[in-house]
């Protein structure tokens, strides 16, 4: 069932645009030494953005230690909040119809990962 959901997500839910946007942004950030950790997190978001059905985001106890907390705070300051707001708006728009509710749930999953990417695990 998740394969069908992922195919519908790619074409109807905007998954291909999410994937390409995060992937290009991650690759551009990886061109700089300072941006490599943030680029890796965007690439992680792009992988989940391409096929979110059947995968879970585990953020419980993810930011343990000073470095992941510091990196998450920097993430929030330099664009993480905006990414989360975009996923929230898309989730609300998708939830208007009954057919869009599964897509809204996937946007909420992406929102969860976009708020705390450092230390979060995608399973």
C-alpha positions as CSV (number, residue, x, y, z in Angstrom):
1,X,0.0,0.0,0.0
2,X,2.9,2.4,0.7
3,X,4.2,2.0,-2.8
4,X,0.8,3.2,-4.2
5,X,0.8,6.0,-1.7
6,X,4.4,7.0,-2.7
7,X,3.5,7.0,-6.4
8,X,0.4,9.2,-5.8
9,X,2.5,11.4,-3.6
10,X,5.1,12.0,-6.3
11,X,2.6,13.0,-8.9
12,X,-0.3,14.4,-7.0
13,X,1.1,15.5,-3.7
14,X,4.0,17.5,-5.0
15,X,6.6,15.0,-3.9
16,X,8.8,15.5,-6.9
17,X,9.0,19.2,-6.3
18,X,9.8,18.7,-2.6
19,X,12.5,16.2,-3.5
20,X,14.1,18.3,-6.1
21,X,14.0,21.5,-4.0
22,X,15.6,19.9,-1.0
23,X,18.1,18.0,-3.0
24,X,19.3,21.0,-5.0
25,X,19.4,23.1,-1.8
26,X,21.3,20.4,0.0
27,X,23.9,20.0,-2.8
28,X,24.4,23.8,-2.9
29,X,25.0,23.9,0.8
30,X,27.4,21.0,0.6
31,X,29.6,23.1,-1.7
32,X,30.7,25.2,1.3
33,X,32.5,23.7,4.3
34,X,30.3,25.5,6.8
35,X,27.1,24.4,5.1
36,X,27.9,20.6,4.8
37,X,26.0,19.6,8.0
38,X,22.9,21.6,6.9
39,X,23.2,20.2,3.4
40,X,23.2,16.7,4.7
41,X,20.0,17.4,6.6
42,X,18.4,18.8,3.5
43,X,19.4,15.7,1.6
44,X,17.8,13.6,4.4
45,X,14.6,15.7,4.0
46,X,14.7,15.2,0.3
47,X,14.8,11.4,0.7
48,X,11.8,11.5,2.9
49,X,10.1,14.0,0.7
50,X,10.3,11.6,-2.3
51,X,8.8,8.6,-0.5
52,X,7.3,9.4,2.9
53,X,4.6,6.6,3.0
54,X,5.7,3.6,5.1
55,X,8.5,5.5,6.9
56,X,8.5,7.0,10.3
57,X,10.4,10.0,11.9
58,X,11.8,9.4,15.4
59,X,12.6,12.6,17.2
60,X,12.3,11.3,20.8
61,X,15.6,12.0,22.5
62,X,17.1,13.1,19.3
63,X,18.8,16.3,20.4
64,X,20.8,14.8,23.2
65,X,24.0,16.7,23.7
66,X,25.2,20.2,23.1
67,X,26.1,19.9,19.4
68,X,22.8,18.7,18.1
69,X,20.9,21.3,20.1
70,X,23.2,24.0,18.9
71,X,22.8,22.9,15.3
72,X,19.0,22.7,15.6
73,X,18.9,26.2,16.9
74,X,21.1,27.4,14.0
75,X,18.8,25.5,11.7
76,X,15.7,27.3,13.1
77,X,17.4,30.7,12.8
78,X,18.6,30.2,9.2
79,X,15.5,28.7,7.6
80,X,14.1,25.7,9.5
81,X,11.1,27.6,10.7
82,X,10.2,28.7,7.2
83,X,10.4,25.2,5.9
84,X,8.2,24.0,8.7
85,X,5.7,26.7,8.0
86,X,5.5,25.7,4.4
87,X,4.8,22.1,5.3
88,X,2.2,23.3,7.8
89,X,0.4,25.4,5.1
90,X,0.5,22.5,2.6
91,X,-0.8,20.1,5.3
92,X,-3.7,22.5,6.0
93,X,-4.5,22.9,2.3
94,X,-4.4,19.1,1.7
95,X,-6.6,18.4,4.8
96,X,-9.5,20.4,3.2
97,X,-10.6,17.4,1.2
98,X,-10.9,13.8,2.4
99,X,-8.7,12.5,-0.4
100,X,-5.9,14.9,0.7
101,X,-5.8,13.8,4.3
102,X,-3.1,11.1,3.8
103,X,-1.0,13.7,2.0
104,X,-1.6,16.1,4.9
105,X,-0.3,13.5,7.3
106,X,2.9,13.1,5.2
107,X,3.4,16.9,5.3
108,X,3.1,16.8,9.1
109,X,5.8,14.1,9.1
110,X,8.0,16.3,7.0
111,X,7.2,19.2,9.3
112,X,8.3,17.1,12.3
113,X,11.7,16.4,10.6
114,X,12.1,19.9,9.4
115,X,11.8,21.2,13.0
116,X,14.5,18.9,14.5
117,X,16.6,17.5,11.7
118,X,19.8,17.0,13.7
119,X,19.6,13.8,15.7
120,X,16.3,12.7,14.2
121,X,16.1,9.3,12.7
122,X,14.1,8.3,9.6
123,X,13.1,4.6,9.8
